[in-house]
Amino acid sequence: MKIENELPSLITNDTQAGLVLAGQLADRLHTQFEQADASAERPGGMNYLQPAPIPKETIASILFYAIAAANHGWAGERQG
């Protein structure tokens, strides 16, 4: 499976579009985390306790904050 490395712009028209973008990026990142965890080799074949997976909702909320910051909170006119 080929992993896309190109990221979309974080600039969106409104809050709803920012939420949708955060959800899409969270899904993508969560899938990459799962793939990396599944393919990780365990030293000596031993089972070490793995960290708990990060919930998609947590990833999405962090990404939404970054998107909101990139859009200056969607307040007023965009600065060009």
C-alpha positions as CSV (number, residue, x, y, z in Angstrom):
1,M,0.0,0.0,0.0
2,K,1.4,3.4,-1.0
3,I,1.3,6.1,1.6
4,E,0.5,9.6,0.4
5,N,3.0,12.1,1.6
6,E,1.3,15.2,0.1
7,L,-0.6,17.1,2.7
8,P,-3.6,19.5,1.9
9,S,-3.6,23.1,2.8
10,L,-4.9,23.8,6.3
11,I,-6.7,27.0,5.1
12,T,-10.4,26.4,5.0
13,N,-13.5,28.5,4.4
14,D,-15.1,28.0,7.7
15,T,-15.2,26.0,11.0
16,Q,-17.2,23.1,9.5
17,A,-14.7,22.7,6.7
18,G,-11.9,22.7,9.3
19,L,-13.6,20.0,11.3
20,V,-14.0,17.8,8.1
21,L,-10.4,18.3,7.2
22,A,-9.3,17.5,10.8
23,G,-11.3,14.3,10.6
24,Q,-9.9,13.3,7.3
25,L,-6.3,13.9,8.4
26,A,-6.9,12.1,11.7
27,D,-8.2,9.0,9.8
28,R,-5.1,9.0,7.6
29,L,-2.7,9.5,10.5
30,H,-4.5,6.8,12.7
31,T,-4.2,4.3,9.8
32,Q,-0.5,5.0,9.5
33,F,0.0,4.5,13.2
34,E,-1.8,1.1,13.0
35,Q,0.3,0.0,10.0
36,A,3.5,1.0,11.8
37,D,2.5,-0.9,14.9
38,A,1.5,-4.0,13.0
39,S,4.8,-4.1,11.1
40,A,7.1,-3.3,14.1
41,E,9.5,-6.1,15.0
42,R,9.7,-7.1,18.6
43,P,13.2,-7.7,19.9
44,G,13.9,-11.4,20.4
45,G,10.4,-12.3,19.5
46,M,9.2,-11.2,22.9
47,N,5.9,-9.5,23.6
48,Y,6.5,-6.2,25.3
49,L,3.6,-4.3,26.6
50,Q,2.7,-1.9,23.8
51,P,1.4,1.6,24.6
52,A,-2.3,2.2,24.3
53,P,-3.3,3.5,20.9
54,I,-4.1,7.1,20.5
55,P,-7.9,7.6,19.8
56,K,-8.8,9.2,16.5
57,E,-10.8,11.8,18.4
58,T,-7.7,13.0,20.2
59,I,-5.7,13.2,17.0
60,A,-8.6,15.1,15.3
61,S,-8.9,17.6,18.1
62,I,-5.1,18.4,18.0
63,L,-5.3,18.7,14.2
64,F,-8.4,20.9,14.4
65,Y,-6.5,23.3,16.8
66,A,-3.7,23.5,14.3
67,I,-6.2,24.2,11.4
68,A,-7.9,26.9,13.5
69,A,-4.6,28.5,14.2
70,A,-3.7,28.5,10.5
71,N,-7.0,30.2,9.8
72,H,-6.7,32.7,12.6
73,G,-9.9,31.3,14.2
74,W,-11.9,32.2,11.0
75,A,-12.5,35.7,12.5
76,G,-12.6,38.6,10.1
77,E,-11.0,38.9,6.7
78,R,-8.1,36.7,5.7
79,Q,-4.8,38.5,5.5
80,G,-3.3,38.0,2.1
